[in-house]
Amino acid sequence: MSEFFGSVWWLIVTLGLLITFHEYGHFVVARRCGVKVLKFSVGFGPALWKRFDKHGTEFAVSAIPLGGYVKMLDERDPDVTIAPEDVHAAHNRQPVGKRMAIAAAGPAFNLIFTLAAFWLMFVIGKPDYQPIIGHVDGLAASAGLEAGDRITAVDGKPVENWTDAGDRLVAAGLARQDAQVTLTTPDHATRQRTIALSQLPAGLDQQATYDRIGLVAQQMAVPPVIGDVSAGSGAELAGLRKGDVVVSIGGDKIGDWRDVPKAIRSHTPHGETLAIVVRRDGHAIDLDAKPQANPNAGPDDAPWLLGIGPQRIEPHYDATLRYGPVAAVGQALSTTWDQTRQTLSMLGKMLVGQASVKNLSGIITIAEAANASAQLGPAWFLNFLAVISLSLCILNLLPIPILDGGALLYYLIELAKGSPVSERAQIAGQYVGLVLLVALMGLAFYNDILRHVS
């Protein structure tokens, strides 16, 4: 399956699961509260499949899989004629407490799904990399972290694997807070280092923050072995060969392939000849290579190319995060709480300008992440589903009219003033909420496009 079709398929699977579970929350609580449900739809637009149950509720799968809804009997609906014997089952006739329960049920079911997905992920066991550093530069190098060090804690919190370490450091970086890292060196000594994340510039998204930190897992380190030499390139003319180990460029020691382009840029600002030392068949060889201009160079691309590429690596997981069924309950609760705090913190920082709105992701990024996580196995896909489900829970609880949080806000006002919010105010709120939601989705989609263009 191609990446495009894989992304589309796993996006449909993701939205289908999470939307169905969310809407089922509204549906089941509405039924429990005595409200008649007219329609339960996964998706919008024309129905691709539908059937009716014994209560007269229509269940449908519709053509546009970007949401869903539960339509309840309501006297304010001009398209519905209510029989006298059904008036008591109208949504608008229910006490405010029941209406609040119905509105909160969708996000609550998303939260339940999150806990269940994390629990199952921990029981299955999520493969990962050991938190051992394979390559270091940027702020981490300035702080004194070195290749071979094992990260055991970040800000006093134990680290289980590389993902755990990266998530904690990125969270601190987005908050512009220095991070204290506890390390175990290859000779089993323990030391503390502080990464000056407060020095990070404003406006970075999560990926850019991770790149500036400058840490690469041992399994992801790329040895400086030439895997490809372009025909007619400066590298071929200089005598560089496939299999050569790059020792130094312009006097700079090369320990990882990521050092190669940096050294080339550093020592050839105008295409000067490079002094390169390679190891071939156990012998050091000195060569002089002249880079060639990159005709397709953009603002962020290298202006000069040597014409060499790295050997392909296939990293293998060497750690598994797994718990027994009972212990996994506590871990699921703890992980859900940590993810909730991080999400709310990020939203708060974006609102006050302390974090970039580039961190908002839209449907394209979600589709790609769904496909990528599915390829990594069931545990990683469950982790992805849990994170997206929690995000939907939090998003729907925002006090924006048109969302569940907006309905809850109206009901709280009704409790305070003793009467419902006027229909005029509710309609005005719906328009405001729709504009806000479209703007939010538009910004997220713009970020997606910008990531692809850049």
N, C-alpha and C positions, 0 to 999 in steps of 0.2 A: 504494500500500500504506500503510495507517495506521501510525502510530508503534508502536502495540501489536503488531500482527501483524508489522511489520518487525523489531521487537526480538525477538519469539519466533523468527522465521525465522533471523535472523543469529546468535542464540544457539545454535540447533540446528546451524547450519553450523560455528560456532566450536568447540563441544564435540565435534561429530562428527569434525572434522579432528584436533583435539588429542588426544582420547581414543583415536582409532584409531591415531594415530602412537605414542602412549605404549604402548598395549597391544601394538602390533606389535613394539616393542622387546623386551618380555618374550617374545613368541611366537618371534621369529626366533632370539634367543639361546638360549632353551630348546631349540629344535630343534637348533641347532648343538651344544649340550652333550649331546645324546642323550636328552633328556627327551621323553616322549610327551605331546603336548598333546591334551586331550579336547575343549576348547571355547574358542572365541575369540568373545567377545560385546562388541558396542558397545551400551551401555545395559543396564538391568536389567529384570526382570519378564518377562512373556510375550513370546515371539519374534514379531516381525512378518514376518520373513523369515529363512530359514536354508537351509544346504546343507552337504554333507559332501565333503571332498576324499578323495583316494586313500589318505591315511594314516589316515582315520577321524576326523579332526578336524571338529567341527561349527563352522561359522561362522554367527553370528546377529546380526541387528539387532533389539534389543529395545525395548519400549514406553517405558521411562523413560530419556531421554537425558542422565542426570546422572552418568555414569560408565561403567565397563566392566570386564571382567576376562578373564584367561586362566586356565582351569582345567587343571591338569596332573595327570598320574597320580601318585597318592600312596598309600602303604600305610596311612596313618592315616585315609583317607577311608572312613567306614563305608558310604557309598552306592555304592562301586565295588568290584567283584570283579576282582582282578588275576590274569591267567593266568601260570603259572610262567615262560613264555618272555618275559614283559613286565616281570618284576620289576626287571631291570637298568635299565629306562627310567623307573622311578619317581623323582620329584623328591627324595624323602627319602633315596634311595640314592646321590645324587651327592656328590662331594667338596665341602667347604664353599666352596672357591674357585669352583666352577661355580655353586653356589647364590647366592653373592654377585654373580656376573656377571649372573645372571638377574634378581635383584632390582634391580640398578643400571641395567639396560638401559632400563627405562621412562623414568626421569628423563634418562638419557643421550640417548635419542631426542628427548625434549622440547628438550634443549639443541641438538641437531643441527637440529631444526625452527626454533628461534629464530635460529640463525646463518643458515640458508638464507633465512628470511623477511626478515631485515634485509638480507642481500645483495641479494635480488631487489628490495626496496624502494629501495635505493640505485641499482640499475641502472635501474629504471623512472623514478625521480626523484620525490621527495615534495614537493608544492607547499606553500608556507608564506608567511609574511609577513616582510618585511624587519624587522630589529630596530630600528625607528625608533619613538620614543615619540610617541604622539598625545595622551595625556592623563596627568597625574600628580597624585597626592594621597597621603595617608597617609605611611608611612615614607619612601617614595621622594622625596616633595616636601620633607620635612624634611631629607633628605640633600642637596638641591640639584639633583636631576635635573629637567630641563625638557622640555616638548614640543618636538619637533624634533631632540632629541639621538639619535644612533645608538649603541646598545650594541655595543661591539666585543669586550669580554672581561668575564668575571666571575671574580674571584679568579685572574686571570692566564691563564685558559683562554679561547681565542678562541671567539667566538659566531658561529654560521652563520646563524641565523634567530631569529624571535621565540619559537618553541617551545623552542629551545635555551636562550635567555636565561631564559625563564620557569621551565624545569625546574631550571636551576642555582640560581636565586634561591629557589625553593620548597624545594629540598633544603637549602640553607643555612638557610632560615627554620625548617624542621622540626628542624634540629639546633641552633637558637638560636645561630647563629654569624653575626657581622657579615660582610657581603659587600662586597668592594671592586669597584666597577664602573668600567670604563674606557669613556669616551664620546668621540665625535667630534661637536662642535657643528655647527650649520648653516653656520658660517663656517670650518669645517675645523680648528678648534682641538681639541687633545686635552686631556682633563682626567680626573681621578680623583675619584670620590665613594664614600663608605662608607655603606651602608645599615645602620642599627642594628637588625639582625634579632634581636639578643640581647634586645631590649626586647619582643619578641612575648610575649603571655601564653601560659601552658601550656594544653594541651587543644584546640588548633586542628587541624583536619584540613587537607588539602592545599588545598581550595578557599578556606577561610577564611584560610589563610596567604597565598595569592595575593592575595586581596582586601585584606588589611591592608598588603601591600607597596605597592599603589596604582598599578600601571603598566598602561596600556592601549596596545596597538599603534596605530600611525598609521591603519592600515586599519580598525581597530575603533572609532576615535573617532567620536562622534555629534555632529554640529554642533548648536548650540542653536537650531534652527529649529523652530517650532511646526508640527506635522503634523496635529494634531487638537485641536479645542476642543469640549468636552462641552456639550450643550444645557442651558441653565439654570444653568451653573456660574458661579462667581465670575469666571473668566476671560472668559466670554462677556459677562457683565454689565458688566465693566470695559472691553470693547471690543477685547480681544485677538483676533487673526485668524490663520487658517491662513497660513503663509508668513512670519509675523513672526520676526525674529531677536532672541532675548533677549540684551540687552547687559548688564543688571545687575538684581539683585533685592535690595532693601533696602540698596543701596549696594555689594553684593558683585559683583565682575566675573564674568561667566559666559563661560567659554571652551569648555565642552563640556556636552552635555545632562546628564551626571552631576552637574554643579554645581547644576542646577535644584532637585531635591528636597532637597539639603543646605541650600541657601539658604532654601527655604521653611520647612524644619524649624527652622532657626536663627533666623529672624526672625518666626515665628508660633507661639511656644510656647502661646499661648492664643487663636489665631485672629485676631490683629491684622491690620489692613489693610496690604498690601504696596505699597511704591513700586517700580514696575517700569519699566525703560527698554527699549524695543524699537526696532529699526531696520526701517522699512517704506518701500519705494520710495526708499531712499537717505536717508531723513530719520529723525532720532531723535525718538521720541514718548514722553512721560512719562504713565504710567497708574497708577491706584490700584486694586488688586484685593483683595477680601476672600475668603480661602479659606473653604471649607465643611467642616464636621465629617465625618470618614470614619466612616460607621456600621458598617463591617465591620473596623475597625482591630484588629489583634492586637498582641501585645507588641512585635513588630519592625516594625510597619507605621506609616506616617505618619498621625498623628491628624487632620491637616488637609490637604485637597486643593484645588488651584487649578482643576483641570479641563482641563489641557493635556497633550498627548502629543507625542513627537518625530516627525520625519519618519523613514520607514523607510529604512534603508541596506542596501546589498548589497555588502559588502566583497569584493574580488577579490584572489586571491593574486598577489603580485608578486615571489616568490622561489621557486626550486626547488633542492632539495638532491639532487644527482645525481653519480654517479661512474661511471667505466668499470668493466668486469667485474673487472679485476685490482685496481684501487684499492678497489673495493667490498668485497673480502675483508677487507682491513685495517680498514676502517670498521665492518664487521659485527662483527669480533672486538672492536674497541674499544668499540662501543656495547653489546655484550653484557656486557662486563666492567663498564662504568659502571653499567648497569642492575642487575647482580648486586650490586655494592657498595652501591648505594642501597637495594635491597630488603633485604639482610642488615642494613644499618645501621638501617633503619626497624624491622625485627623486633626487633633488639637494644634499640632505644630504647623500643619498646612494652613489652618485657619488664621493663625497669627503671623504667618510668613516665616517661621523658623525652619520649615522644611519645604522642599520644592514640590509643586503640583505635578512635576514629572513623575512622581511616584505613583500617580493614578494610572491604572492599566485598564484597557478596554477589551472588547470582545476578541480582537485579533491576538493580543498577548495571552488572554485566557485560553484560547483555542490552541495556541502553540504550546503553552505550558501543560495543557491537558494531554496533548499528544506525547510530549517529551516525558512526562511522568508515567504515562501508561507504558511506554517502552522500557522504563526502568523496573517495572514489575508491580505486582498488586499492592505491596506495602507503600511504595512511593505514590501510587495513584490514590490510595486511601488517604494519605497525608494531604495530597492536593485537594481532594474532595472535602476533607475536614476544614482546611483553610478557607476555601471558597464558600462553604456552607456558613462558617462563622462570619465571614465578610458580609454575606447576604443577611444574616441575622442582625448585624450591627447597622448595616445600611438601611434596612427596613424599619429600624427603631428610631432613625433620625426624625426629629419633629418637623417633617416636611409634609404639608398636605399632599395627598395622593399616595403617600406611603402609609404603612401601618402605624408608624410613629406619629404621623399627622392626625390619624383618627384617634389615637390614644390622647393626643393633646386636646382635641375637641372634647373628648369625654371628661378629661380632667377639668376643663373649663366649665363643662356642664355640671359636674359635681360641686364646683366652687360657687357657681351663680344660681344653681337650683333649677335651671332650665336649659334646654339644648341651645347650641350656637345657631343663630339664624341661618336659614337656607341661603340667603344672599351672601353672608360672610363665608359660608362653606363653599359656595360656587367660586367666589373670588379667590379663596384659598387654593381651590383646585387649580385655577389658572396659574397662580403664583408657583404652586408646587410643580406643575407641569413644566413651566419655564425653567425652574431650578434643576429639575431632573434632566431635561433635554440639554441644558448647558453643561451639567456634570458629565453626561454621557458623551457629549460632543468633545469636551476637553480630554476625556479618557481616550476617545477614538483618535483625536489629534496627536496625543502622545504616542499611540501605537504607530501611526503613520510616520511620525518624526523619527522613531526608533529605526524603522525600516529604511527610511531615506538616508539617515546618517550612518 
